[in-house]
């Protein structure tokens, strides 16, 4: 995310026009999605190869997630909604509550729910076994 925003800031510093509110919002949600996608295991609908590791769930990683989503929310706060196009206002109105929920989940440590809870990291991981395994390495990685 920092790379994407740095590139955009660098383009702006080279004398081009300031980035529009739409471009700033798009940079935030695209970079955050790429980052978020690395933080959780693929679900049963994933078409990517099965990775050989689970996401990190240690306290330091949970703290980094909390801080990351706090920074995303601060960046969203810096974009005046009224400067966004109608389409991006709608995206903002959908995206911001998502970030607020992800942030609340970190603050209230939802990741500490017991394995026998309805929806947790540990129960969701079972769904990954229902995804298509295409190669012997996929099976080995899942195990």
DSSP file (Angstrom, degrees, kcal/mol; ACC not computed):
  #  RESIDUE AA STRUCTURE BP1 BP2  ACC     N-H-->O    O-->H-N    N-H-->O    O-->H-N    TCO  KAPPA ALPHA  PHI   PSI    X-CA   Y-CA   Z-CA
    1    1 A X     >        0   0    0      0, 0.0     4,-2.5     0, 0.0     5,-0.3   0.000 360.0 360.0 360.0 -44.5    0.0    0.0    0.0
    2    2 A X  H  >  +     0   0    0      1,-0.2     4,-2.5     2,-0.2     5,-0.2   0.871 360.0  53.3 -61.3 -35.8    2.8    2.4    0.9
    3    3 A X  H  > S+     0   0    0      2,-0.2     4,-2.8     1,-0.2    -1,-0.2   0.944 109.2  47.7 -63.9 -47.2    4.4    1.7   -2.5
    4    4 A X  H  > S+     0   0    0      1,-0.2     4,-2.2     2,-0.2    -2,-0.2   0.918 115.5  44.3 -61.2 -43.8    1.2    2.6   -4.4
    5    5 A X  H  X S+     0   0    0     -4,-2.5     4,-2.6     2,-0.2    -1,-0.2   0.864 112.4  52.6 -70.0 -34.6    0.6    5.7   -2.4
    6    6 A X  H  X S+     0   0    0     -4,-2.5     4,-2.8    -5,-0.3    -2,-0.2   0.913 109.5  49.1 -65.8 -42.0    4.3    6.7   -2.7
    7    7 A X  H  X S+     0   0    0     -4,-2.8     4,-2.3     2,-0.2    -2,-0.2   0.936 113.1  47.0 -61.7 -45.8    4.2    6.3   -6.5
    8    8 A X  H  X S+     0   0    0     -4,-2.2     4,-1.9     1,-0.2    -2,-0.2   0.904 113.2  48.4 -63.4 -40.7    1.0    8.4   -6.7
    9    9 A X  H  X S+     0   0    0     -4,-2.6     4,-2.2     1,-0.2    -1,-0.2   0.893 109.9  53.2 -65.7 -38.7    2.5   11.0   -4.4
   10   10 A X  H  X S+     0   0    0     -4,-2.8     4,-1.0     2,-0.2    -2,-0.2   0.899 107.2  50.7 -63.7 -40.6    5.7   11.0   -6.5
   11   11 A X  H ><>S+     0   0    0     -4,-2.3     5,-1.0     1,-0.2     3,-0.5   0.903 111.1  49.6 -61.6 -39.8    3.7   11.6   -9.7
   12   12 A X  H ><5S+     0   0    0     -4,-1.9     3,-1.1     1,-0.2    -2,-0.2   0.874 107.0  54.6 -66.2 -37.7    2.0   14.5   -8.0
   13   13 A X  H 3<5S+     0   0    0     -4,-2.2    -1,-0.2     1,-0.3    -2,-0.2   0.680  92.1  74.4 -71.5 -17.4    5.3   16.0   -6.9
   14   14 A X  T <<5S-     0   0    0     -4,-1.0    -1,-0.3    -3,-0.5    -2,-0.1   0.268 124.7 -89.8 -82.1  13.8    6.6   16.0  -10.4
   15   15 A X  T < 5S+     0   0    0     -3,-1.1    -2,-0.1     1,-0.3    -3,-0.1   0.451  85.7 131.6  96.7   0.9    4.4   18.9  -11.3
   16   16 A X      < -     0   0    0     -5,-1.0    -1,-0.3     1,-0.2     3,-0.1  -0.272  69.0 -74.0 -76.9 173.3    1.3   17.1  -12.4
   17   17 A X        -     0   0    0      1,-0.1    -1,-0.2    -3,-0.1    -3,-0.1  -0.253  59.6 -89.9 -63.4 153.6   -2.1   18.0  -11.2
   18   18 A X        -     0   0    0      1,-0.1    -1,-0.1    -3,-0.1     2,-0.1  -0.321  53.4 -94.5 -60.5 148.6   -3.1   17.1   -7.6
   19   19 A X        -     0   0    0     -3,-0.1    -1,-0.1     1,-0.1     2,-0.0  -0.400  42.0-117.0 -65.1 139.3   -4.7   13.7   -7.4
   20   20 A X     >  -     0   0    0      1,-0.1     4,-2.2    -2,-0.1     5,-0.2  -0.302  22.9-111.3 -70.2 161.6   -8.4   13.8   -7.4
   21   21 A X  H  > S+     0   0    0     62,-0.3     4,-2.5     1,-0.2     5,-0.2   0.888 120.5  55.4 -60.2 -38.4  -10.4   12.6   -4.4
   22   22 A X  H  > S+     0   0    0     61,-0.3     4,-2.7     1,-0.2    -1,-0.2   0.935 107.8  47.4 -60.4 -46.4  -11.5    9.6   -6.6
   23   23 A X  H  > S+     0   0    0      1,-0.2     4,-2.3     2,-0.2    -1,-0.2   0.881 111.8  50.5 -64.3 -38.6   -7.9    8.6   -7.4
   24   24 A X  H  X S+     0   0    0     -4,-2.2     4,-1.9     2,-0.2    -1,-0.2   0.934 112.3  46.4 -65.1 -45.2   -6.9    8.9   -3.7
   25   25 A X  H  X S+     0   0    0     -4,-2.5     4,-2.7     1,-0.2     5,-0.3   0.931 112.3  50.4 -62.5 -45.6   -9.8    6.7   -2.6
   26   26 A X  H  X S+     0   0    0     -4,-2.7     4,-2.4     1,-0.2     5,-0.3   0.899 108.8  51.9 -60.4 -41.2   -9.2    4.2   -5.3
   27   27 A X  H  X S+     0   0    0     -4,-2.3     4,-1.9    -5,-0.2     5,-0.2   0.897 111.4  48.8 -61.6 -39.5   -5.5    4.0   -4.3
   28   28 A X  H  X S+     0   0    0     -4,-1.9     4,-2.6     2,-0.2    -2,-0.2   0.965 115.3  40.4 -66.0 -53.0   -6.5    3.4   -0.7
   29   29 A X  H  X S+     0   0    0     -4,-2.7     4,-1.9     1,-0.2    -2,-0.2   0.843 115.7  50.5 -72.8 -30.1   -9.0    0.6   -1.3
   30   30 A X  H  X S+     0   0    0     -4,-2.4     4,-2.1    -5,-0.3    -1,-0.2   0.942 114.8  42.9 -68.6 -45.9   -7.0   -1.2   -4.0
   31   31 A X  H  X S+     0   0    0     -4,-1.9     4,-2.3    -5,-0.3    -2,-0.2   0.910 114.3  51.1 -65.9 -41.8   -3.9   -1.3   -1.9
   32   32 A X  H  X S+     0   0    0     -4,-2.6     4,-3.3    -5,-0.2    -1,-0.2   0.895 109.2  51.1 -64.0 -39.0   -5.8   -2.3    1.2
   33   33 A X  H  X S+     0   0    0     -4,-1.9     4,-2.4     2,-0.2    -1,-0.2   0.921 109.1  50.1 -65.3 -42.9   -7.5   -5.1   -0.6
   34   34 A X  H  X S+     0   0    0     -4,-2.1     4,-0.6     1,-0.2    -1,-0.2   0.924 115.3  44.2 -60.1 -42.7   -4.2   -6.5   -1.9
   35   35 A X  H >< S+     0   0    0     -4,-2.3     3,-1.4     1,-0.2     4,-0.5   0.940 112.5  51.2 -65.8 -47.5   -2.8   -6.3    1.7
   36   36 A X  H >X S+     0   0    0     -4,-3.3     3,-1.6     1,-0.3     4,-0.6   0.864 101.9  62.1 -59.0 -36.9   -6.0   -7.8    3.2
   37   37 A X  H 3< S+     0   0    0     -4,-2.4    -1,-0.3     1,-0.3     3,-0.2   0.735 102.2  51.4 -63.3 -22.6   -5.9  -10.7    0.7
   38   38 A X  T << S+     0   0    0     -3,-1.4    -1,-0.3    -4,-0.6    -2,-0.2   0.559 101.2  64.5 -87.6  -9.1   -2.5  -11.7    2.2
   39   39 A X  T <4 S+     0   0    0     -3,-1.6     2,-0.3    -4,-0.5    -2,-0.2   0.605 100.2  45.8 -93.4 -13.4   -3.8  -11.7    5.7
   40   40 A X  S  < S-     0   0    0     -4,-0.6     3,-0.1    -3,-0.2     2,-0.1  -0.918  87.4-100.6-130.8 154.6   -6.4  -14.5    5.5
   41   41 A X        -     0   0    0     -2,-0.3     2,-0.1     1,-0.1    13,-0.1  -0.387  48.9 -96.6 -69.4 152.0   -6.4  -18.1    4.1
   42   42 A X        -     0   0    0      1,-0.1    -1,-0.1    -2,-0.1    89,-0.1  -0.408  42.1-128.6 -65.5 144.3   -8.1  -18.5    0.7
   43   43 A X    >   -     0   0    0     -2,-0.1     3,-1.5    -3,-0.1    -1,-0.1  -0.152  33.3 -85.4 -84.4-175.1  -11.7  -19.7    1.0
   44   44 A X  T 3  S+     0   0    0      1,-0.3    88,-0.4    87,-0.1    -1,-0.1   0.690 125.0  57.4 -68.0 -18.4  -13.3  -22.6   -0.8
   45   45 A X  T 3  S+     0   0    0     86,-0.1    -1,-0.3     2,-0.0    83,-0.0   0.430  78.7 120.6 -92.5   1.1  -14.0  -20.5   -3.9
   46   46 A X    <   -     0   0    0     -3,-1.5    86,-0.4     1,-0.1     4,-0.0  -0.349  45.4-166.0 -67.6 143.2  -10.4  -19.5   -4.5
   47   47 A X        +     0   0    0     84,-0.1    -1,-0.1     2,-0.1     2,-0.1   0.272  56.9 104.6-109.8   9.2   -8.9  -20.5   -7.8
   48   48 A X  S    S-     0   0    0      1,-0.1     3,-0.1     3,-0.0    -2,-0.0  -0.445  84.7 -86.1 -83.6 162.3   -5.3  -19.8   -6.7
   49   49 A X        -     0   0    0     -2,-0.1     2,-0.4     1,-0.1    -1,-0.1  -0.338  52.4 -98.6 -62.3 149.6   -2.8  -22.5   -5.9
   50   50 A X        -     0   0    0     -3,-0.1    91,-0.1     1,-0.1     2,-0.1  -0.576  40.5-131.5 -73.2 127.3   -2.9  -23.7   -2.3
   51   51 A X        -     0   0    0     -2,-0.4    -1,-0.1     2,-0.1    -9,-0.0  -0.436   8.4-126.9 -81.2 158.3   -0.3  -21.9   -0.2
   52   52 A X  S    S+     0   0    0     -2,-0.1     2,-0.3    91,-0.1    -1,-0.1   0.254  84.2  47.5 -90.4  12.6    2.0  -23.9    2.1
   53   53 A X  S    S-     0   0    0      3,-0.0     2,-0.2     0, 0.0    -2,-0.1  -0.981  73.7-121.1-148.9 158.7    1.4  -21.9    5.2
   54   54 A X        -     0   0    0     -2,-0.3     3,-0.1     1,-0.1   -14,-0.1  -0.632  46.9 -90.5 -91.4 158.1   -1.4  -20.4    7.3
   55   55 A X        -     0   0    0     -2,-0.2     2,-0.3     1,-0.1    -1,-0.1  -0.312  50.2 -96.3 -63.3 154.3   -1.5  -16.6    7.9
   56   56 A X        +     0   0    0      1,-0.1    -1,-0.1    -3,-0.1    -3,-0.0  -0.562  42.3 173.8 -73.9 134.9    0.3  -15.4   11.0
   57   57 A X        +     0   0    0     -2,-0.3    -1,-0.1    -3,-0.1    -2,-0.0   0.169  32.4 127.7-127.0  15.0   -2.0  -15.0   14.0
   58   58 A X  S  > S-     0   0    0      1,-0.1     4,-2.2     4,-0.0     3,-0.3  -0.238  75.8-100.4 -70.1 164.1    0.5  -14.2   16.7
   59   59 A X  H  > S+     0   0    0      1,-0.2     4,-2.3     2,-0.2     5,-0.2   0.857 121.8  53.8 -56.1 -39.2   -0.1  -11.1   18.9
   60   60 A X  H  > S+     0   0    0      2,-0.2     4,-2.1     1,-0.2    -1,-0.2   0.904 109.8  47.6 -64.4 -40.2    2.5   -8.9   17.0
   61   61 A X  H  > S+     0   0    0     -3,-0.3     4,-2.0     2,-0.2    -1,-0.2   0.892 111.1  51.3 -66.7 -39.2    0.7   -9.7   13.7
   62   62 A X  H  X S+     0   0    0     -4,-2.2     4,-2.2     1,-0.2    -2,-0.2   0.893 109.6  50.5 -64.3 -38.8   -2.7   -8.9   15.2
   63   63 A X  H  X S+     0   0    0     -4,-2.3     4,-2.6     2,-0.2    -2,-0.2   0.897 108.2  52.5 -65.4 -40.7   -1.3   -5.6   16.4
   64   64 A X  H  X S+     0   0    0     -4,-2.1     4,-2.6     2,-0.2    -1,-0.2   0.892 108.6  51.0 -62.5 -38.9    0.0   -4.8   12.9
   65   65 A X  H  X S+     0   0    0     -4,-2.0     4,-2.6     2,-0.2     5,-0.3   0.932 109.6  50.1 -63.7 -44.7   -3.4   -5.4   11.5
   66   66 A X  H  X S+     0   0    0     -4,-2.2     4,-2.0     1,-0.2    -2,-0.2   0.949 113.9  44.6 -56.8 -50.1   -5.0   -3.1   14.1
   67   67 A X  H  X S+     0   0    0     -4,-2.6     4,-2.1     2,-0.2    -1,-0.2   0.868 111.4  53.9 -64.8 -37.3   -2.5   -0.4   13.2
   68   68 A X  H  X S+     0   0    0     -4,-2.6     4,-2.2     1,-0.2    -1,-0.2   0.957 110.6  44.6 -62.7 -50.1   -2.9   -0.9    9.5
   69   69 A X  H  X S+     0   0    0     -4,-2.6     4,-2.3     1,-0.2    -1,-0.2   0.822 109.9  56.5 -68.3 -29.0   -6.6   -0.5    9.6
   70   70 A X  H  X S+     0   0    0     -4,-2.0     4,-2.1    -5,-0.3    -1,-0.2   0.915 108.6  47.7 -62.9 -41.4   -6.3    2.5   11.8
   71   71 A X  H  X S+     0   0    0     -4,-2.1     4,-2.1     2,-0.2    -2,-0.2   0.880 109.9  52.1 -68.0 -36.9   -4.1    4.1    9.2
   72   72 A X  H  X S+     0   0    0     -4,-2.2     4,-2.3     2,-0.2    -1,-0.2   0.933 109.8  49.1 -63.3 -44.5   -6.5    3.2    6.4
   73   73 A X  H  X S+     0   0    0     -4,-2.3     4,-2.3     1,-0.2    -2,-0.2   0.895 109.5  52.0 -62.8 -39.3   -9.4    4.9    8.4
   74   74 A X  H  X S+     0   0    0     -4,-2.1     4,-1.0     2,-0.2    -1,-0.2   0.893 109.4  50.0 -63.4 -39.3   -7.2    8.0    8.9
   75   75 A X  H  < S+     0   0    0     -4,-2.1     3,-0.4     1,-0.2     4,-0.3   0.892 109.9  50.7 -66.3 -38.8   -6.6    8.1    5.2
   76   76 A X  H >< S+     0   0    0     -4,-2.3     3,-1.7     1,-0.2    -2,-0.2   0.904 105.9  55.9 -63.8 -40.3  -10.3    7.8    4.5
   77   77 A X  H 3< S+     0   0    0     -4,-2.3    -1,-0.2     1,-0.3    -2,-0.2   0.773 100.2  61.0 -61.6 -25.5  -11.0   10.6    6.9
   78   78 A X  T 3< S+     0   0    0     -4,-1.0     2,-0.7    -3,-0.4    -1,-0.3   0.529  89.4  81.2 -81.5  -5.5   -8.6   12.8    4.9
   79   79 A X  S <  S-     0   0    0     -3,-1.7     2,-0.5    -4,-0.3     5,-0.1  -0.892  81.2-134.0-103.5 114.9  -10.8   12.6    1.8
   80   80 A X    >   -     0   0    0     -2,-0.7     3,-2.0     1,-0.2     4,-0.4  -0.537  10.1-146.7 -66.6 118.7  -13.8   14.9    1.8
   81   81 A X  G >  S+     0   0    0     -2,-0.5     3,-1.8     1,-0.3    -1,-0.2   0.849  95.6  63.9 -54.5 -36.3  -16.7   12.8    0.7
   82   82 A X  G 3  S+     0   0    0      1,-0.3    -1,-0.3    -3,-0.0    -2,-0.1   0.697  96.1  58.7 -65.0 -18.8  -18.2   15.7   -1.1
   83   83 A X  G <  S+     0   0    0     -3,-2.0   -62,-0.3     2,-0.0   -61,-0.3   0.519  88.9  95.5 -87.3  -5.5  -15.3   15.9   -3.5
   84   84 A X  S <  S-     0   0    0     -3,-1.8     5,-0.0    -4,-0.4    -3,-0.0  -0.535  82.0-109.5 -84.2 150.8  -15.9   12.3   -4.7
   85   85 A X     >  -     0   0    0     -2,-0.2     4,-2.3     1,-0.1     5,-0.2  -0.253  39.1-100.3 -65.9 166.5  -17.9   11.5   -7.8
   86   86 A X  H  > S+     0   0    0      1,-0.2     4,-1.7     2,-0.2     5,-0.1   0.898 124.4  50.6 -58.4 -41.3  -21.3    9.9   -7.3
   87   87 A X  H  > S+     0   0    0      1,-0.2     4,-2.0     2,-0.2    -1,-0.2   0.929 112.9  44.4 -63.6 -45.3  -19.8    6.4   -8.0
   88   88 A X  H  > S+     0   0    0      2,-0.2     4,-2.7     1,-0.2    -1,-0.2   0.774 106.9  59.8 -75.0 -24.9  -16.9    6.8   -5.6
   89   89 A X  H  X S+     0   0    0     -4,-2.3     4,-2.6     2,-0.2    -1,-0.2   0.914 107.4  47.4 -63.1 -41.0  -19.2    8.3   -2.9
   90   90 A X  H  X S+     0   0    0     -4,-1.7     4,-1.6     2,-0.2    -2,-0.2   0.931 112.1  48.8 -64.4 -45.2  -21.1    5.0   -3.1
   91   91 A X  H  X S+     0   0    0     -4,-2.0     4,-3.2     1,-0.2     5,-0.2   0.915 112.3  49.4 -59.2 -42.5  -17.9    3.0   -2.9
   92   92 A X  H  X S+     0   0    0     -4,-2.7     4,-2.7     1,-0.2     5,-0.3   0.920 108.3  53.2 -61.0 -45.0  -16.8    5.2    0.1
   93   93 A X  H  < S+     0   0    0     -4,-2.6     4,-0.4     1,-0.2    -1,-0.2   0.774 117.7  37.1 -65.1 -26.8  -20.2    4.6    1.8
   94   94 A X  H  X S+     0   0    0     -4,-1.6     4,-1.0    -3,-0.2    -2,-0.2   0.856 119.7  46.7 -87.6 -42.3  -19.7    0.8    1.4
   95   95 A X  H  X S+     0   0    0     -4,-3.2     4,-2.1    -5,-0.2     3,-0.3   0.904 103.0  59.2 -72.4 -44.1  -16.0    0.6    2.0
   96   96 A X  H  X S+     0   0    0     -4,-2.7     4,-2.5    -5,-0.2    -1,-0.2   0.916 105.3  48.8 -57.3 -47.4  -15.7    2.8    5.1
   97   97 A X  H  > S+     0   0    0     -4,-0.4     4,-2.3    -5,-0.3    -1,-0.2   0.857 108.1  56.7 -61.3 -32.1  -18.0    0.7    7.3
   98   98 A X  H  X S+     0   0    0     -4,-1.0     4,-2.6    -3,-0.3    -1,-0.2   0.942 109.1  44.9 -60.8 -46.0  -16.1   -2.4    6.2
   99   99 A X  H  X S+     0   0    0     -4,-2.1     4,-2.6     1,-0.2    -2,-0.2   0.901 111.0  53.9 -65.3 -40.4  -12.9   -0.9    7.5
  100  100 A X  H  X S+     0   0    0     -4,-2.5     4,-2.4    -5,-0.2    -1,-0.2   0.898 111.1  46.3 -60.4 -40.0  -14.6    0.2   10.7
  101  101 A X  H  X S+     0   0    0     -4,-2.3     4,-2.8     2,-0.2    -2,-0.2   0.924 112.1  49.4 -69.4 -44.6  -15.8   -3.4   11.3
  102  102 A X  H  X S+     0   0    0     -4,-2.6     4,-1.5     1,-0.2    -2,-0.2   0.906 113.4  48.0 -59.9 -40.2  -12.4   -4.9   10.5
  103  103 A X  H  X S+     0   0    0     -4,-2.6     4,-2.8     2,-0.2    -2,-0.2   0.913 111.2  49.5 -66.3 -43.5  -10.9   -2.4   12.9
  104  104 A X  H  X S+     0   0    0     -4,-2.4     4,-2.9     1,-0.2    -2,-0.2   0.894 106.9  56.1 -63.0 -39.8  -13.5   -3.1   15.6
  105  105 A X  H  <>S+     0   0    0     -4,-2.8     5,-2.7     1,-0.2     6,-0.5   0.882 111.7  43.7 -59.4 -37.2  -12.8   -6.9   15.2
  106  106 A X  H ><5S+     0   0    0     -4,-1.5     3,-1.1     3,-0.2    -2,-0.2   0.928 113.3  50.2 -72.8 -45.4   -9.1   -6.2   15.9
  107  107 A X  H 3<5S+     0   0    0     -4,-2.8    -2,-0.2     1,-0.3    -3,-0.2   0.905 116.5  40.8 -59.0 -42.8   -9.8   -3.8   18.8
  108  108 A X  T 3<5S-     0   0    0     -4,-2.9    -1,-0.3    -5,-0.2    -2,-0.2   0.331 110.8-124.4 -92.3   8.0  -12.2   -6.3   20.5
  109  109 A X  T X 5 +     0   0    0     -3,-1.1     3,-2.2    -5,-0.2    -3,-0.2   0.875  43.2 169.6  55.3  48.0   -9.9   -9.2   19.7
  110  110 A X  G > < +     0   0    0     -5,-2.7     3,-2.1     1,-0.3    -4,-0.1   0.781  69.3  74.7 -57.2 -26.2  -12.4  -11.3   17.8
  111  111 A X  G 3  S+     0   0    0     -6,-0.5    -1,-0.3     1,-0.3    10,-0.1   0.614  85.2  65.9 -64.7 -10.5   -9.5  -13.5   16.7
  112  112 A X  G <  S+     0   0    0     -3,-2.2    -1,-0.3     9,-0.0    -2,-0.2   0.357  70.4 127.3 -92.7   5.8   -9.5  -14.9   20.3
  113  113 A X  S <  S-     0   0    0     -3,-2.1     8,-0.1     1,-0.1     4,-0.0  -0.333  70.3-100.5 -58.8 143.6  -12.9  -16.5   19.9
  114  114 A X    >   -     0   0    0      1,-0.1     3,-2.1     2,-0.1    -1,-0.1  -0.249  28.8-109.1 -66.6 157.5  -12.7  -20.2   20.9
  115  115 A X  T 3  S+     0   0    0      1,-0.3     5,-0.1    -3,-0.1    -1,-0.1   0.730 116.7  59.8 -59.9 -23.8  -12.5  -22.8   18.2
  116  116 A X  T 3  S+     0   0    0      3,-0.1    -1,-0.3     6,-0.0    -2,-0.1   0.297  82.0 112.3 -91.8  12.1  -16.1  -24.0   18.9
  117  117 A X  S <  S-     0   0    0     -3,-2.1     3,-0.3     1,-0.1     6,-0.0  -0.316  82.6-105.6 -74.5 166.9  -17.5  -20.5   18.2
  118  118 A X  S    S+     0   0    0      1,-0.3     2,-0.4    -2,-0.1    -1,-0.1   0.940 102.2  11.4 -61.3 -52.1  -19.8  -20.0   15.2
  119  119 A X  S    S+     0   0    0      4,-0.0     2,-0.3     5,-0.0    -1,-0.3  -0.933  81.1 136.1-137.2 109.6  -17.3  -18.2   13.0
  120  120 A X     >  -     0   0    0     -2,-0.4     4,-2.7    -3,-0.3     5,-0.2  -0.892  66.4 -95.4-141.0 171.2  -13.6  -17.9   13.8
  121  121 A X  H  > S+     0   0    0     -2,-0.3     4,-1.5     1,-0.2    -1,-0.1   0.916 124.3  50.6 -51.7 -44.8  -10.3  -18.2   12.1
  122  122 A X  H  > S+     0   0    0      1,-0.2     4,-0.5     2,-0.2    -1,-0.2   0.870 113.1  42.0 -70.8 -38.1  -10.1  -21.8   13.2
  123  123 A X  H >4 S+     0   0    0      1,-0.2     3,-0.7     2,-0.2     4,-0.5   0.848 112.7  54.8 -77.3 -31.8  -13.6  -22.9   12.0
  124  124 A X  H >< S+     0   0    0     -4,-2.7     3,-1.1     1,-0.2     4,-0.5   0.808  95.2  67.9 -68.3 -28.3  -13.2  -21.0    8.7
  125  125 A X  H >< S+     0   0    0     -4,-1.5     3,-1.2     1,-0.3     4,-0.3   0.811  89.1  65.6 -63.1 -28.7  -10.0  -22.8    7.9
  126  126 A X  G X< S+     0   0    0     -3,-0.7     3,-1.5    -4,-0.5     4,-0.3   0.827  90.9  64.5 -62.1 -30.9  -12.0  -26.0    7.5
  127  127 A X  G X  S+     0   0    0     -3,-1.1     3,-1.5    -4,-0.5    -1,-0.3   0.746  86.7  70.7 -63.8 -23.0  -13.7  -24.4    4.5
  128  128 A X  G X  S+     0   0    0     -3,-1.2     3,-1.0    -4,-0.5    -1,-0.3   0.748  86.6  66.0 -67.8 -20.4  -10.4  -24.4    2.7
  129  129 A X  G <  S+     0   0    0     -3,-1.5    -1,-0.3    -4,-0.3    -2,-0.2   0.676  93.7  60.7 -72.8 -15.8  -10.5  -28.2    2.4
  130  130 A X  G <  S+     0   0    0     -3,-1.5    -1,-0.2    -4,-0.3    -2,-0.2   0.514  83.8 101.6 -88.2  -5.1  -13.5  -27.8    0.1
  131  131 A X  S <  S-     0   0    0     -3,-1.0     2,-0.3    -4,-0.3   -86,-0.1  -0.331  88.4 -85.1 -76.7 162.3  -11.6  -25.9   -2.5
  132  132 A X        -     0   0    0    -88,-0.4     2,-0.6   -86,-0.4    -1,-0.1  -0.503  35.5-154.9 -71.5 129.9  -10.4  -27.5   -5.7
  133  133 A X        +     0   0    0     -2,-0.3   -84,-0.1     1,-0.1     3,-0.1  -0.926  17.5 173.7-101.6 120.6   -7.0  -29.2   -5.4
  134  134 A X        +     0   0    0     -2,-0.6     2,-0.3     1,-0.1    -1,-0.1   0.679  57.6  31.1-104.0 -21.6   -5.4  -29.3   -8.8
  135  135 A X  S  > S-     0   0    0      1,-0.1     4,-1.5     0, 0.0     3,-0.2  -0.892  77.8-111.8-135.9 163.4   -1.9  -30.6   -8.1
  136  136 A X  H  > S+     0   0    0     -2,-0.3     4,-2.3     1,-0.2     5,-0.2   0.872 119.5  58.0 -59.8 -36.9   -0.1  -33.0   -5.7
  137  137 A X  H  > S+     0   0    0      1,-0.2     4,-3.2     2,-0.2    -1,-0.2   0.859  99.0  58.3 -64.5 -34.8    1.6  -29.9   -4.3
  138  138 A X  H  > S+     0   0    0      2,-0.2     4,-2.4     1,-0.2    -1,-0.2   0.934 108.5  46.0 -57.9 -45.7   -1.8  -28.3   -3.5
  139  139 A X  H  X S+     0   0    0     -4,-1.5     4,-2.3     2,-0.2    -2,-0.2   0.925 113.8  47.9 -62.7 -44.9   -2.5  -31.3   -1.3
  140  140 A X  H  < S+     0   0    0     -4,-2.3    -2,-0.2     1,-0.2    -1,-0.2   0.924 112.3  49.4 -62.9 -43.9    0.9  -31.2    0.3
  141  141 A X  H  < S+     0   0    0     -4,-3.2    -1,-0.2     1,-0.2    -2,-0.2   0.906 109.8  50.9 -62.5 -41.9    0.6  -27.5    1.0
  142  142 A X  H  <        0   0    0     -4,-2.4    -1,-0.2     1,-0.3    -2,-0.2   0.922 360.0 360.0 -63.0 -43.2   -2.9  -27.8    2.5
  143  143 A X     <        0   0    0     -4,-2.3    -1,-0.3    -5,-0.2    -2,-0.2   0.512 360.0 360.0 -63.3 360.0   -1.6  -30.6    4.9
